[in-house]
C-alpha cells in the first residue's frame, strides 16, 4: 500500500504542474499577442520613417536622384497610393493596441485604429507621389526617385518602384 500513496502523490504533482503550465500559457497569450502587434506596428512605423527620410534625401539632391531601400516586413501590408499622395502601412490587430476610432499623429505619421485593423498613414501635400505598390511580408526593395518639378500641379514628383 505504501507504493500506491507515492504513486498517487506523484500523479497529483504531475496534474498540478500540467494545470499550472496550461494556465500560464492561456493567461499569458493575450500579453504575448499584444507585444507581437506592438512590434509589428513599430516595424511599420520605422519603414515609413525610412521612406520619408529617403524622400527628403532625393528631394535635396535634385532631379533624377534615386534611393534604394531594402527592408524586411514580418507582417502587414505597405501600399504606395499615388492617387492620394500617400504611403500607408496596415496590419491586423486582434489585441486592438490602438483603440477603434482613435487617431493620433506620431513623428508625422497618422496612426488610426479600426475594428481589428491599424493603419499608419504618411501623406504629402507638396509632393506628387507616382506609382501604386502593394508589398506584403518578406524581404523587400523599394526604389524612390525624384522625377522633378511638375509645373501643372506645382509639386515635386516622386516615383516608387
C-alpha positions in Angstrom: 0.0 0.0 0.0 2.9 2.3 0.7 3.8 2.3 -3.0 0.3 3.3 -4.1 0.4 6.5 -2.0 3.7 7.5 -3.6 2.2 6.9 -7.0 -0.9 8.9 -6.2 1.2 11.7 -4.8 3.3 11.8 -8.0 0.2 11.8 -10.1 -1.2 14.8 -8.2 2.1 16.7 -8.5 2.1 16.0 -12.3 -1.5 17.1 -12.6 -0.8 20.3 -10.7 2.2 21.0 -12.9 0.4 20.4 -16.1 -2.5 22.6 -14.9 -0.1 25.4 -13.9 1.6 25.3 -17.3 -1.7 25.3 -19.2 -3.0 28.3 -17.2 0.3 30.2 -17.7 0.1 29.8 -21.4 -3.6 30.6 -21.7 -3.4 33.6 -19.3 -0.2 34.9 -20.9 -1.3 34.6 -24.5 -3.1 37.9 -24.7 0.1 39.7 -23.4 2.2 37.8 -26.0 -0.2 38.8 -28.8 -0.2 42.4 -27.7 3.6 42.5 -27.6 3.8 40.9 -31.0 1.4 43.5 -32.5 3.3 46.4 -30.9 6.5 45.1 -32.6 4.8 44.8 -36.0 3.3 48.3 -35.7 6.8 49.7 -34.7 8.3 47.9 -37.6 5.8 49.5 -40.0 6.4 52.9 -38.4 10.1 52.5 -38.9 9.7 51.6 -42.5 7.5 54.7 -43.1 10.1 56.9 -41.4 12.9 55.3 -43.6 10.8 56.1 -46.7 10.2 59.7 -45.5 13.9 60.2 -44.9 14.8 58.8 -48.4 12.2 61.1 -50.0 13.8 64.1 -48.1 17.3 62.9 -49.4 16.2 62.6 -53.1 14.4 66.0 -52.9 17.6 67.7 -51.6 19.8 66.1 -54.2 17.8 67.2 -57.2 16.2 65.7 -60.3 16.6 62.0 -61.1 18.2 61.4 -57.7 17.5 57.8 -56.5 17.4 55.8 -53.3 17.1 52.1 -52.9 15.6 51.0 -49.6 15.9 47.3 -48.5 13.8 46.2 -45.6 12.0 43.2 -44.2 8.4 43.1 -43.2 7.3 40.3 -40.8 3.6 41.2 -41.2 1.3 43.8 -42.6 0.9 45.5 -46.0 2.8 48.5 -47.3 1.0 50.5 -50.0 2.1 53.4 -52.2 -1.1 55.3 -53.1 -0.3 57.7 -56.0 -3.9 58.8 -56.2 -3.9 60.2 -52.6 -0.1 61.1 -52.5 0.3 58.8 -49.5 2.2 55.7 -48.3 0.3 53.5 -45.8 1.1 50.5 -43.6 -1.8 48.4 -42.5 -1.9 45.4 -40.1 -4.5 43.1 -38.5 -5.0 43.8 -34.8 -6.8 41.2 -32.6 -5.4 42.8 -29.4 -6.6 46.2 -30.6 -3.5 48.0 -29.5 -4.9 51.2 -31.0 -8.5 51.6 -30.0 -11.3 51.7 -32.5 -11.8 55.3 -33.7 -8.5 56.5 -32.1 -6.4 58.6 -34.4 -3.1 60.1 -33.4 0.0 61.6 -35.0 3.5 60.3 -34.1 6.6 61.5 -36.0 4.4 62.8 -38.8 2.6 59.5 -39.2 -1.1 59.3 -38.7 -2.0 56.2 -36.7 -5.6 55.1 -36.8 -7.4 52.2 -35.1 -10.3 50.5 -36.8 -12.0 47.2 -35.8 -9.3 44.5 -36.0 -7.1 46.8 -38.1 -4.5 49.5 -37.6 -3.5 52.0 -40.3 -0.3 54.1 -40.4 -0.5 56.9 -43.0 2.2 59.1 -44.3 0.7 61.7 -46.7 2.1 64.6 -48.6 0.6 68.0 -49.6 3.6 69.3 -51.5 4.7 66.1 -53.2 3.1 64.3 -56.1 3.5 60.5 -55.4 3.6 58.5 -58.6 3.2 54.8 -58.6 1.0 52.2 -57.0 2.5 49.3 -55.0 1.2 46.7 -52.5 4.0 45.0 -50.6 3.4 42.2 -48.1 5.6 40.4 -45.7 9.1 39.3 -46.7 12.3 40.9 -47.8 11.6 44.0 -50.0 13.3 46.5 -52.2 11.8 49.9 -52.9 13.3 52.4 -55.4 12.5 56.1 -54.7 13.3 58.6 -57.5 13.0 62.4 -57.7 11.3 62.9 -61.1 11.5 66.7 -61.0 9.0 69.5 -60.5 5.5 69.3 -62.0 4.6 72.8 -63.1 1.0 71.8 -63.7 0.5 70.5 -60.2 3.1 72.8 -58.7 4.5 69.9 -56.8 7.7 67.9 -56.7 7.2 64.4 -58.3 8.5 61.3 -56.5 8.1 57.9 -58.1 8.2 54.5 -56.4 9.0 51.1 -58.0 
